[in-house]
Amino acid sequence: MEARQLCYFLIACQQPNHATAAKELGIAPSTLSTSLNLLEEELAIKLFHRTQQGFHPTKEARWLYSNAEIILRAIESAQSYIPNYKDAPLNEITITSSLKFFLGRLSKALSAAIGEVQSQYMDVLFSVNFQFGLQSALGLRTLQTNASETDQTIHIEYKSPDLEDGYEELPIFEDQWVVVSNEMLCAPTGQEFSILSIDNMRALDLTLPRLPDNLMADALNYCKENGLGVPSNSEEDIGSLPRLCQSVEAFAFLIPASTLSSRLGQRKLYRYELETPLISQLMARIASDHPAAKSLVKAFSSRILNMEESHVFNPLISLRQIHYFTYVYEARNISLAAKRLRVAQPALSSQIKKLETNLGVQLFSRQRGGLDITPEGHIFASYVNVINEARERIRRDVVAISAQRQSRLRIGMIPIIDNDSPIVRAMAKTLCKWKSMYPNVNVQVLEGPNDLLQDWILDGTVHLALVETAPVQGGRIKLNGAEELGLVSHPEYQGVTGDHIPASALAGVKLVLPTPVFGIRRIIDGDLASAVNLDIAMEVNSLATVIGLVRTSEYATILPLAAVERYVEQGILKFTPISGMSIFRNTYMTYSNERELTVMERDFISILRDKLDISAT
């Protein structure tokens, strides 16, 4: 995913077809199509519905649009401010709204207004947060905001008595409601838009899409005062209109005109103004003393009254360069950063040089002992933090969206030596029962050490993972009671006599243990190695090889009895409890806490816990 690719994507969302979008961007339609296809493939998300009338963005596209705009706006602001940096701090102004994000006239006017004002106030970075957003529709967690009266904030809302909070209020726009339908509801008048009388409206089954509560109240009061029937509520939102156009069922939505976009003119839609008008006042409540705040409201008021226009971003720096800058900024050393990035040092130096050239400033001062950060470098880091947060949000949300749409369940689990152990038996029975419930869902089980499994959870490689230490990050569900660890050896191993071995005696035992990427090694290092000077002869991450070494009678290892119970019963191995101290292993099912568990994931965990015959803790 690159900045230029996101720029193409934003314009494609605003235009009725790729040919029009490509013309506005000054590129070939094939170039645009290739870029968008690659973006869809990378994110594994469908961004456009393709119909005979053109392309229209999916809900996922509207989600990506709002995040991509944050990235591109930060890049645009950095490109303007960094070359003209005058040792002044970067001012961030947050624009919040309870409105849902639509690719309509309102959002396009706001984007254009921000571009206009940022060219005047280059020290200001605007961020937009539409709180009544797409999180619930896509199965994402709703973002929480902590805006207070001391924040540099502009609140954009439709006027409501409930919003009297002492903020300075400025009017933006009188938003006239319209009816939008896929059928002709009255005879054409020769005007730009036909007009519906109250009598016309009484004959309609009006529908209200999902809107904020105060807008819903405006619409219901209007219908009541004019003797109209109570409109039905729809789970569809205004952004679904292009898709609904393909439906054979008639609809008539009562909606604020600003939520519509001119791109809908390419669809089979009819827009009707109301003879008896319904108007909702859009207001700005300002909690910022920066002059850019009022300038933005003024520009927004002007832009929303004019013809729709797209704001075309022109990123000169790449997300790859920003990624490299992040590592160099943190390491303060090119060689160390290159090592962490796993790239050649000359390639990294070249990208940083290109970044500095495109910004027209020096971000790092090269010294004998490393790098010093220039003032411009520090201020650029403020922009990079905003960009990286948006990129991480995209990465995290893609995992969550994929999970909600999943046709596959990927499960990670720690290696188990004994294929007849309680965990293996429970896992096999769980998979069989769960598959009978979800026969059309593909299941993948991946094996890996504890640390790798937790990394897989964070990057979305697996949806669930069975691990043996409580994860630092992510959600977790404890699966079983504690399993006591003991010494596992050959029955004739000379270092073990009796039914127990004192913890202190382990100092004379030649041990084969996995490396600390395995959770069981961390348990041993934390509980045992701190009290006893263990003789770790070898570190082997293949548990099968560990058992092979133990069977030679020269080495021993430390495991729970359940892991080798069958071998012990057959007399192949011996399990000796450790006296003087108790060491236990717990197993957990972990998952990403950046999203809600899906129904199929909850069912899997529930079945597994039942098969293990345990209770929740």
N, C-alpha and C positions, 0 to 999 in steps of 0.2 A: 504494500500500500504506500503510494507516494503522494506528495502534495499536489503535483500536477494532475494526477489521476483523480484526486478528490475534487479539484477545481472543475474538471470535465464532468464529473458526476453531478455536482451542484447545478450546473447549467442544464444538463440533461433532464434533471427533475423539474426544471422551470419551463421547459419548452415542450410542445405537443409531440414532436418527433425528433429523431436523431439528426435528420438533415438540417432542420432549423437550428438545433443546438450546435451542430458542427459549424454552420455558417457564422453564428455569433462568436464562436471560439476561434474562427479562422483556421480550421483544420479540416481534413477530409472526413466524411462520414464513416469510412472504414476504420480510420484511426480512432475515432470516438467509440465505435462499436467494440473494437478490440480491447480498448482500455476498460470499458465497462464489463465486458465478459471476464477479463482477468480479475477485476475487482470482485465480481460475484464468485468466481472460483476460489479466490483467496479466502474470502469470508465464509464461503459455503452457505450463502444466503441469497435468495431470489430478491432482486432489487426492483425489477420492473415487470409489470404485466404487459405482454405484447398482444395487441388486438389489431383488427383491420384499420381502426382509426388512429393507431399510433401506439405510444408507450405511456403508461402511467405508473407512478411510484407505488410500491407496496408500503405497508406499515413499517417494515424493516428499513425501507429506503428513507422514510421520514425520520426514523430514529437515527440512522447514519448521518442524514443531512444535518441535524442539529449538532451532532458531535464534530462532523467534518468542518462545519462553519466556524466552530470554536478554534480549531487548529489553524485554518486558513486566515482567520481574523488576527490571531496572535502573530502569525508569520508576517502578514501585511503590516501590522503595527510595528513589529520589530524592524522591518526593512525601512520604515519611515523614520523611526525614532533613533535607532542606534547610530546611524551616520551623523545625526544632528544632536547627539547626547551632550547636554550642558551641565552635567553633574547634578541633575535633578532627579528625584525618585520617580519611579513608575507609579502612576495612580490607576487603580483598578475600580471601575464602576460596574456594579452588577445590576442587570435589568431583570426583574422577576415578574412573573405573571401567573395567575391561576388558569389562564387560557391554555387550551390544548394547541400543540404545534401543528399547523397546517401549512401546506405550500400555497398559501393564498396571498391576497393583496396586502393584508396586514403584515405578515412576516417578511414579504419582499420589500415593503416600504421601510420597515424597521432596519433590515440589513443595509439597504441603500443609504438610509439616514446615518447609520453608524459609520459607514465608509466615508460619507461627507464630513462628519464631525471629527473623525480621527485624523483627517488630513489637516484640520485646523488645530487640534489639540493632540500633538504627536506623543505627549507624555501620558496619554490616557489609553487604557486597554479596557474595552467594554466586553463583558461576558453576559450571555443571555440564558436565562433559566425559565423555561415554560414548565411550571410545576404540574399543571393538569395535563400530563404528557402521556406517552405511550407505554410507560413501564408496565402497567397492569395488563394491557392488551398483549404484550410480548412476553409476559411472565417474568419481568424484571422487578427488582426491589425498587420501591419509590425512593427517589433521592430526597434526603432531608436537608432543609436549609436552616441556617441559624442567623438570618438577617435581623439586625436590631436597629434601633433608631440612630446608633452611632455609625452604622455602616454607610459606605458610599453606595447608595442604592436608589434605583428608580423602579417604582412599582407601577405596572401598567394593568389597569383593571377597568371593567365596566362599572359605572357609578352605582353605588349601593349605599343605603343608610348604614349598613353594618361596617362600612369602611371608614367611618369618621374617627381617625386616630391621631389627629394633630399634624399630619404631614402636610406640606404645602401641595395644593392640588392645582393642576393645570389641565384645561380641556385639550383633547387631542382631535377628536373626530366624532361627529354624529353619525352613527352607524345605522343605516336604514335596512330593515329586514326585507327579505324577498322570499318568494316561493320558487323553488327549483324542481322541475319535473322532467321525466322522460316522455311525457305526452303533451300535445298541444291542448291547453286548458280553455282557451278562448280565442276568438278571431283576432288575427294580427291587426295592429292599429297603424302601421306605417312608421311608428316611432322605433327608437333603438330597442326599447323593451316594452312588451305589452303590459297592460295594467289590469290587475284583478280587482273586481269589486267585492264587497262583502257578500253579495248574493252568489257570485262565482265561488267564493271561498267556502260558503256553507255547503256547497255540493261536493266538497273535497274531503277526503280522509287525510287530514294533515298529520304529518309526522315530525317529531322533534328528535334530532340526533343527540348524542351525548354532548352536553354543554355545561358550563359552570352553573351553580345553583341560582345566581342572581339573573342570568339570562333566561334560564328556564322559568323563573318567576315572572319576568317581563312578558314572555310569550303566553303563559297561562292566563295572566291578567288581561292581556289583549284579547284573547279568545273569549274570555268570560264577558268582558265589557261589550263586545260586538256580537254577542249571541252565537258564537261559533261553538261547535262541539269541542269536547276536550281532546286535544291531539294525542295520538299514541306516542309512546317513547320507543326509540329504537336503540339497539346496542351498536348499530352502525354509527360511524362518525362521518364528518363532512369529507374527510380524505378518501372515503370509500365510494364517492359519487362516480368516478370514472369506471370502477368495477361494476357498480349497480346499473350503469348504462347498458351493460351487456345482458341484463336480466330482462325477461319478458314481462315481469310483474311491474305494474305501474306504481310510481311513488310520487309524492309531493312533499318535499321537505320545506319547512319554515325555518329560515336561517338568517343570521346577519350577513349582509352583502360582503363585508370585508374578508370573510373567510373563504370566499370564492377566488379562483384564479382565472386569468384570461385563457389559460391553456384548456379550460373546460369548454371553451367555445368550439373546439375541434370535435367535441363529443355530441351525441344526439341528446342535447339538453336544452330545455327551454327555461328561460329566467323571466319571472314576472314581478314587477313592482306592485306595491299595495296601494290601492286607491285611498284607503284610510291608513295612513302611515303608522308604522311601529318603529320607534327610534330608541336605540340604546346609546348612552353617552360613554365614549371611551375616555378615560382620565389617566393622567400621570400623577402619582404621588411621589414627591421627591424627598429623599432623605440623604441629600448630598449637597455640600457647599461648594463643589467644584463648578465653575461656570460651564464646563462641557455638558453638565447634566441638563441645564435649561436649553442649551443649544441643541442637544439631541431631541428634546421634546418638540422644539420649534421645527426642526428639520423633518421629524417624523410626521408632524401635523401637515406639513406642506407636501411631503412625498405621497402620503396616503390619498390625497385629493387628486394627484396627477395620474397620468397614464402609467400602468405598470412598467417597471424596468428591472432588469436583472443586474446584480452587482457581480462583475466578473473579476475574480481574484487573479493575481499574477504572481505566484510564488517564485522567487528567484533562488531560494534555498530549498534543499530537499530534506525529507524526513530522515533519510540515511545520514546526512551531515549532522542533523540535530541529535540523532542517536549517538554518533561518534563524539560529538561535543560533550554530551552528558558524561560519558566515560572519562574523557580527558579532563573535564572540569573536576570530577570527583577524585581522580588519581593524581592530578597535578604533574603527570609524567607520561610522555608519549609511549615509552617502552612498556610501562606497566599497563596502560590503557589498551595497547595493542594486544598484549598477552591476555587480558581479560576478555577482549572482544574476539580473540582468536583470528586476528587479521595481521597481515604484514605491516611492519612499522612504516615503510615508505608509503603504502597505500593510505594508511591513517593520516600521516602527515600531509599528504596531497589533498585529502578531503577537507581537513581543517583549514588548509591554505585557501582552497576554493571557497569555503564558507566565509572566511575573512574577506576575500576579494569581493564576493557578492554583497556583503554588508558594508564594505568600504572602510572597515576599521580593523585594528589588531585586537584580538580577544585574549591572546596569551603573550606574555613577555618571556622569551626564551632565556633561561639562566643556566649556568654550568650545572647546578644541582637539580634542575627540573624546570618547572614552569611557574611563573607568577600570573595571576589573573589580573587583567587590566580592568579599570572601572567599567569599560564597555562590556567586557566579558561577564562581569557580575550582573549588570543590568540585563544582558541577553539571557542569563541563566533564569531570570524571573519569567521571561517569556517561555523559555524551554520548560519550566515547571508546569505552566498552564498547558502546553502542548502535550507533554508526557502524561499528564493526568487524563487528558481527553483520549489519548491513544490507549492508555491502560483501561479506561472505561469502555472503549470499543472492544478491546481484547476480552475483557471480563464479560461484557454483555453478549458478545458473540457466543461464548461458551454457554451462557444461560439461555439464549434464544435457541441454540442448537439443541440443548437439553429438552426444552419445551416442545420442539418439533421432532424430537428424536425418533428415528426408525431403527435405532441401534442402541444397545446398552453395553457400555464398555466397563468392565470391572477389573480392578487391579488387586493382586493379593501377594502376600509374602510367600517365599518358597516353603513348601512343606515336604519334609523328607519321606515320611511314612504315608503311602497312598491309602492307608486304612485308618488314618488318625481321625479323631472326632471332628476336627474342622473340615477335613477333606470330605468325609462322609456327609456332613451337614451341608457343605457347599454343593456337592453333587445332587443331593435330594432337593435343595432349594432351586437349583437351576432347572431341574426337571419339572417341578411344580410350577415355577414362574413361567417357563416356556409354554406350558399348557394353557396359561392365562393369556399370554401374549404371543401367539404362534407366528405372527407376521413381523415380529421385531427380531432383528439379528442380534445375537449376543456374542461378545468377545471377552475372554478372560485373559489378562496379561499378567505375567509374573515378574516381580522385581523386588529389590531390597527396599527397606522402609523409606529411606530418603528419596529414592527415585519415585516411589509411589506418591509421596506427598508433592513432589514436583509435578507429576502427571496430573494430580488433582488441580493444582494451581493453573497449569497451562491448558487444561481441558482435554488432555489425552485420554483420561478415563473419567467416568461420571462418579463412580464409587470406588473406594479402595479399602481392603482389609489390611490394617497395619497393627504393629505390636507395641507402639509407644504413642501416647497422646499427642496429636499434632499441635504444633505451635500456632499454625494458621489453619483456618477452615473449621467447618462444623464436625462434630464427632458424636457417635453413639457407641456406648460400651456394649460389647457383645457377650462377654462371658465372665465367669468368676475368675479370680486370680489363679494362675497356674504356677506352682512352685518349681523353681529351677534346681537342678542337681547335676552331679558329675556323671557324665556318660563315658564309659570305658569298655574295653574288652574284659570279659569275665576273668581272665588270667592276668590282668594288668597288675603289676607289682606294687603300685603306689596306693592301692586301695585295699584295706582290710576292715572287716566288720560291716554293719548295716548302715553306718553313718560315717561321714568324714568331716572332721572339724574344719572350720573355715581356715584356720591358721595352717593346716596341713596342705592346703592347695598351693602354697608357695613352692612345694617340692614336686608338683605335677607338671609335666610337659603338656601344655595346652595348645590345641588348634582351635582358633576362633575366627569368625568373620570380622571384617573391618567395621569401623563405626558407622558405615552407611546402613548397616542392619540394626534394627531397633534393639534386638536382643544383646548385641555388643554394647550398646549404650547403657542398657540396664546393668550389665556386668560391670562396666567401667564406673557407673555411678554408685552402685550398692556394694560391690565386692572389692574392686581394685583399689578403692580409697582406703580399705582396711587391711588388705593383704597384698603383698608384693608378688603378683602373679608372674609365672614363667610362661610367657606367650611365645612358643617356639615357632609358630607359623600363623599367618593370617590368610585365610582361604575363603573366598566369597561363594564358592560352590558348596552347598551343604551336602550334596551327594559325595563330593570329594572329601569333605570333613569326616563323614561317616566311614568312608573307605580307609582313611588314615587311622581312625580310631580302631578299626577292625584289625589293624596290623599288630595291635597290643603295645605299640610304642608311644602312643599319644592318647590324650583324653580331651573331651570338650564339655561345655556346659549348655544344657538344653532342658526344656520342660519334659516330663515323662510322656505326655501325650504325643510328642513329636517322634518318639522312638519306641512307643509301647509295644508294638508288634514284634520288633527285634528283641526286646527284653523278654517278652513271653516265650520266644523261640530259643532263648539262651544265647543269641548271637551277641548281644550287648548287655551291659550291666548298668543299672541306674542307681546311684547312691545319693541320698539326700545329704544336704550340707547342714551340719549342726553348728550352733553358736551364733548364727544369723540366718534370717529368712530372706530369700530373693524371689520375687514374683514377677510374672509376665501377665499383662492384660492385653486383650485384643479389642480393637475398635474398628468401626466402619466410619470412614471419614469422607467428606464431600466438601465442595466449595460453599462457603457461607455467603458468597456474593450473589446467590440465587436461591430460589425456593426448590426444594426437592419435588420432582414430578411424582405423579400417582404411581407410575410403574416402578420408580426407584423406592418409594415408600413401601410398596408391596414386596419388593425384593428383600429389603431389610427386615420387614415384619416376618416373612417366611423364614429367613435365616435365623432370626432370634428364636422363633418357634422350634426350628429343627435342632438348635443348640440347647433347647429347653432351659432358657434363662429368662429373667425378668429385666425390665428396663431399669436403669439407674440414673 
